[in-house]
Amino acid sequence: SAGQINCVVPYQTAGIANLSVEIKYLGQTSNAFPITLAATAPGIFSANGSGTGQAAVAQYNTAGNYAGVNSASNPASKGWYLVIYMTGEGVVNPAATTGSVTQVSATPPITPQPYYVPVVLIDNQPATVAFYGEASGFVSGVLQVNVLVPQTTTHTGPVNLSISLGSASSQANITVSLQ
């Protein structure tokens, strides 16, 4: 649309030094502009699509029961699992096909995984990563990271959420809600 572009950076661009992008909309093509590739550029999906504020996160209570979408009116507790969706994980293993929909494999890993293990901080405390891999049923390039809310968190309400892959970290000002 005129106000939003959704695209997938092809896996085949890995290792290419000089790339440029053109946008074609309603028969008109923009000027080409150069882009710089990075091994990873983690970006957590936000609930409102802006890239900041409340993260788009599902949550499960300590019994493993689905507890709805994390929000200010439905915060998670210590020891709950959060299911975080993001992008920018870079090349995955086994290799994925650009534009394909991720399917669950009968043999491990159940979905392709990034080369870097995610490091997750919730309220600036390290969170245990229970699972990470391409999100089943989504276009390849959507990463799912399941984490345990640390017992060491000390704040309630919206708290910072950060995920690092290699030397790159996710965007600032993205939160999850805790009680």
C-alpha positions, 0 to 999 in steps of 0.5 A: 500500500502507499503507507506500508511495505512488507517484504522478505529479504531473500536468503540468497543475499547473504554475503553480497557486498553491494545491494540496492532496493527499488520499490515498485507501486502502481506502475511507478518505480522508486530510485534505487537506494543502497542497503547494507546487509548484516549477519543478523538484525533482530526485530521483535514484532510489536502488538500495534505494528509500530516496532515499539511498545507492547510486544506481540507475545502469547503466554502460558501459565506455569501449568502450561495452559494458554493464558492469552496474549500478553498485555497491560490488562493480561500480564504474565507472572514469574515462571510463565512462558512467553512466545515471542515472534520476531524477524532478522535472524539471518541465515538458518540451518538447515537452509530455508527457501525464500518465500516458503512457509515453515513446516514442522520436521519429524527430525530435529531440529523441528524447524530451521534455527538461526546460527546464533542462540538467542540471548533474551533479557526481560526486565534486564534479567536473563531469561531461559530460552526453551525453544527457538526456531522458525515459526511453523505455519509462517513465512520463512523468516519469522522466528519464534522464541519461547522463554521463561519469565525469570524469577529475578524480575523485580518490576511490574507493568511494562518492562523491557524486552531485548533479544540478541543474536550474535552481536546485534540486539533487538530494537529499544522500547519494546516491552512485555507486561508483568504482574 
